[in-house]
Every structure is written in C-alpha cells, then in structure tokens.
Amino acid sequence: MFTEQQTERYSRHILLKNFGPRGQARLMTAKVLVIGAGGLGSPALEYLAAAGIGAIGIADHDKVESSNLQRQILYPEDAIGSSKTAAACKALKKLNSEVKIIIHNKKIDTSNIFEIIRNYDFILDGTDRLSTKFLINDACIIGKKPFSHAGVVEFGGQIMTIIPGKSACLRCVLGEPPTNEKQPSCAQAGILNAVAGVIGTLQALEAIKFIADSGALLRDAVLFFDGAAMEFRKIKVARDPNCPVCGKDRRGRYSLPFFGGKLK
C-alpha cells in the first residue's frame, strides 16, 4: 500500500488507533480545496500537505504583501510581490513533494465557484469577507460539498463544520447575508497572529478527520476561541427548517452571541 519512505514518513498516523493505514490511505487519495491562502489558509495548507493529502487546491487572487508576513506563515520575505498561489505552491512542494498542488489564481465569485469546488472532497473557507463566506456556504450546500467555515479578528475566532443535508449551515446560524460589510476585517481591527494559526490548524484537523473518517466533527456546533482569555467555548446549533438553502422540517434557529473578537 505504501512505499518504504511513505511508511516512515506517516508512521505516526499509521500508529494511531481508529486511524491507521486505512486513514492514511484515504488522505493520500483525497482532494481538498483551500479558498483564501492567508492567515487561516497558511497553517491549514501546511498541515494538509504534511499529512499527505493527495491533491490540494489553492484559490486566491491576491499577491503577497509585507503586512501579510506577520501571520501568513507560508510566505518568506522574498515572496513579497508574488502571487499567493504561486508562493504557496512553492512552499508546499518543499514541505511535501508528493502532494499535487492545483492553483486557482482567481477571485471566487458566482461565475466560477461551482466549477472550482466540483472535483474536491472537502473545502476550507479561509476568506475574510462575510459576503464571500455566504457565497461559499451556499455553493457548498447546493453542490453537496462538506466544508469548514472559520473566521478570526482581533484576539478571537470561530469555526464550524458543515455537512450538507446533515448539519446546520452558515445561514441557519447567521440568517441572511449582510447588504454591506459591517463586521470589521483584520485590516481594520487587527489580528493577533497566533490566533489565526490556532483556527487555521483546527480547520485542517476537521478536514483530516472527515477524510479519514476518524473522530467527531464540529457539526451542529460552533467552537469559539478567545485568545486573550485562553478560553474555548462550544455552542450547539441546529438546522433552520426555513433556511432557503438547506431548510428541512427540523426545529431551531439560534442567534449566536459572537461573530468577532470577543466572547460575550
């Protein structure tokens, strides 16, 4: 099943109970897409490549800027001015040359998202605009693609995993998408770099667990992280029967106390 080099490289995965050779084999044949190669996407991409994911897609249209280096750990100083997808591909190939990297050097919008996500097994949302997050949510629900939603700002962040047809989606939790961006971005409010690392790493963990079919996922729950207080808090959520995207005859609409940097 594995070459001698692969057996050695992934030995700590193979040793795991309820994971083992089967779990690693599943990783090595999987295709995972990361939308947004920034503060969340950088650590997620590194752990996905290190885990031996067979093919990793990277969707981003930005170039590396000096202000990115504080938290976007994929990029060295000499990558400034390069496209993020090219710089990320170069870094990941150095980390694991066996992983296939697929570049989508374009802005995600309604004209291309369905085609981009079509061939992937799991999607990670590493974007920082709420409108884009709703777009990813809707496309993944309609396209029946499981995905990890996450966001960070200031000292905190949140993450949830959505399995279409089986768990609450972003619209169930937050209602209708905003008509304008009221939530401050990292560029406006700031972000402590390691907070992005914590949440991005958790996104990679959710993807790995889903693909390997090992462990419980953050479905029908939102996990909040307050880095200033060093607290995690998980809140149960449920599908909204009136949700225009995933609605079913199930009870519950939850209004979350947090979508930003502090727990309330």
Secondary structure, 3 states (H helix, E strand, C coil): CCCHHHHHHCHHHHCCCCCHHHHHHHHHCCEEEEECCCCCHHHHHHHHHHHCCCEEEEECCCECCHHHCCCCCCCCHHHCCCEHHHHHHHHHHHHCCCCEEEEECCCCCCCCHHHHHCCCCEEEECCCCHHHHHHHHHHHHHHCCCEEEEEEEECEEEEEEECCCCCCCHHHHHCCCCCCCCCCCHHHHCECHHHHHHHHHHHHHHHHHHHHCCCCCCCCEEEEEECCCCEEEEEECCCCCCCCCCCCCCCCCCCCCCCCCCCC
